[in-house]
Amino acid sequence: MNTKTLVDEIEVRDLEDGSTLRVVVEECSELGNQSKPGLQVHFRGYIVNFEPLIAERWNYQAKKAGGGPLLLDTSWTYHTDQFIKVYYAPGATPKARVEVKSRTTDNPVVKEYDLPFKF
């Protein structure tokens, strides 16, 4: 049985219209086809699963692109001044990286979360 544990919540208010950009990060005991531990990132109706099978592919893509963090296609980047960016960050301990910015904040809120697996 999959057990979910809240890791973090990010809320960034936009004073322009009073809205809030909200991201929830959860640790899951079973994700993906192999039912291995991983992280889920929830925002604006999207869920990004950081599980070993897809993360192994992201790890390869990040190395092929130069080794830095890989911006995932599921990020919400429709505006340059308001966004939620989700990255896979390779390394000895791979990480999920989240950047949240509203129109009325000067700098994005940036947080990283260690993934419960390595390559």
C-alpha positions in Angstrom: 0.0 0.0 0.0 1.4 3.4 -1.0 2.0 5.8 1.9 2.2 9.5 1.2 3.9 11.9 3.5 3.9 15.7 3.1 7.4 17.0 2.6 6.7 20.7 1.9 4.2 23.3 0.7 5.2 26.4 -1.2 2.7 29.2 -1.5 3.6 32.4 -3.4 0.9 35.2 -3.5 0.4 37.4 -6.4 -0.7 40.9 -5.3 -1.7 41.8 -8.8 -4.9 39.7 -8.6 -4.8 38.1 -5.1 -4.2 34.6 -6.5 -1.7 32.2 -4.9 0.6 29.8 -6.7 0.7 26.6 -4.6 3.0 23.6 -4.9 2.8 20.5 -2.7 5.7 18.0 -2.4 5.0 14.5 -1.1 7.2 11.5 -0.5 5.6 8.3 -1.7 6.5 4.7 -0.6 5.5 3.3 -4.0 5.7 5.0 -7.4 6.0 3.8 -11.0 6.0 0.4 -12.5 8.5 -1.0 -10.0 6.6 0.4 -6.9 9.8 2.1 -5.5 9.9 5.1 -3.2 9.9 8.5 -4.9 8.5 12.1 -4.7 5.4 13.7 -6.2 5.2 17.4 -7.0 1.6 18.7 -7.3 0.7 22.1 -8.8 -2.1 23.7 -10.9 -3.7 20.3 -11.6 -0.4 18.7 -12.6 1.5 15.9 -10.9 5.1 15.2 -11.6 6.4 11.8 -10.4 10.0 11.5 -9.5 10.4 7.7 -9.6 13.5 5.7 -10.6 12.5 4.6 -14.2 11.7 8.1 -15.5 14.5 9.8 -13.4 17.0 7.4 -15.0 16.0 8.8 -18.4 16.1 12.4 -17.1 19.6 11.7 -15.7 20.7 10.6 -19.1 19.1 13.6 -20.8 20.7 16.0 -18.3 24.1 14.5 -18.8 23.7 14.7 -22.6 22.7 18.4 -22.3 25.8 19.3 -20.3 25.1 18.0 -16.8 23.0 20.8 -15.3 19.4 20.7 -14.1 16.9 19.5 -16.6 13.7 21.6 -17.0 10.8 19.2 -17.2 8.1 19.7 -19.9 5.3 19.5 -17.2 6.5 22.9 -15.8 4.0 25.8 -15.9 6.0 28.5 -17.9 3.4 30.3 -19.9 4.5 33.7 -18.5 8.1 35.0 -18.1 7.1 36.8 -14.8 4.9 34.2 -13.3 5.8 30.5 -13.4 6.3 27.1 -11.7 9.4 25.4 -13.0 10.2 21.8 -12.0 13.6 20.4 -12.7 15.5 17.1 -12.3 18.9 18.0 -10.9 21.5 15.2 -11.4 24.3 14.5 -9.0 25.7 12.1 -6.4 22.3 12.6 -4.7 19.8 13.5 -7.5 17.2 16.2 -6.5 13.9 17.6 -7.5 14.1 21.3 -7.9 11.1 23.7 -7.8 11.1 27.4 -8.7 7.9 29.5 -8.1 7.5 33.1 -9.0 4.5 35.4 -9.1 4.2 38.7 -11.0 4.7 40.7 -7.8 7.7 38.9 -6.3 11.2 40.1 -7.3 12.9 36.6 -7.2 11.5 33.1 -7.4 11.2 30.9 -4.4 13.7 28.0 -5.1 13.7 24.7 -3.2 15.4 21.4 -3.7 14.5 18.0 -2.4 16.7 14.9 -2.3 15.3 11.9 -4.2 15.2 8.6 -2.4 17.3 6.8 -5.0 20.7 7.1 -6.8 22.2 6.0 -10.1 
